């Protein structure tokens, strides 16, 4: 991953998601959150829902899971 970490608020549809071993899982389809309450619930990647506690790092354009 390159660059400094960024907030979950920066995540956009199409960002690449990698597992803990660096293998590509897929692309962000949807951010699951309550923006007004500043609560990040997770991501939808394809048909899979990935809960926020599995997100280890967020960098611009890339997300790494734990």
N, C-alpha and C positions, 0 to 999 in steps of 0.2 A: 504494500500500500504506500502511496506517496502522499505527501502533504500533511498538513496538520489535521487533527480530528475536527469534525464539525457536529453541530447539534442535529438531533433527529428532525428538527423543523426544516432543515435544508434538504431532506431526502425527497427525491423526485421519482416519478414513474420512469422505469427504464434503467435505473441504476443497477449495477451488477452485484449479486450476492454470492459470497464464497463461504464454504464451510470452514471448520477449524484447520483442516489440512490444506486449504488453499484451492480446493476444487470448486469450480463454478456450479452453483445450485440453480441459478436462473436470474431473472430480472424482476425488479420490483413492479408489481402490478398495481398495488394500492398500499398506502400508509394507513394503518389502523390507529387512530388517535382521536382525542378530544382536544383540539387546538386551543379553544377558549380556556379550558382548565389546565392546559399544558401537561397533558397526560398522554404518554406514548404507550400504546397497547401492543404494537408489533407491526408485522408486514404481511402482505399477501404476495406470494411468489408463485406464479402459476396458479394451481389449485390448492397449494399448501398455505396454511396460516402459520406464521412463525412468531411466537410470542416474544415480547420485548426482552425478557430475561435471557434469551439465547443470543441477543445481539451484543457482540463483544467490542467492536470498533466500527465507527462511521467516519469515512473520509469522503471527500467530494467525489461522487460517481461510483463509490464502492462501499460495500458493507461486508464485514467479516463476522461470522457466527462463532459461538463458543462450542 
